[in-house]
């Protein structure tokens, strides 16, 4: 039984390493918002009924820069509550202003 537990632990560590590599190589997007500088905006992802905050970034010059995979997200902050999608054709800027 200890060998099974050890093997499972090794697989979990490998999966964590792969996930870390994937998330560090994601493209950056400039999320354009009508918010003042230094306001923090949260980028929330919904998958399989679970809400997960994927990024919290301060706004600088009306832009919050985040690394995102393809998917549907929501920008949440003071006066902002907007859905947006990152798809294969999404350019480097997403305008939510």
PyMOL commands that set and color helices and strands:
alter all, ss='L'
color gray80, all
select helices_A, chain A and resi 2-24
alter helices_A, ss='H'
color red, helices_A
select strands_A, chain A and resi 28-32+40-47+50-58+63-67+71-77+80-86+93-95
alter strands_A, ss='S'
color yellow, strands_A
deselect
rebuild
show_as cartoon
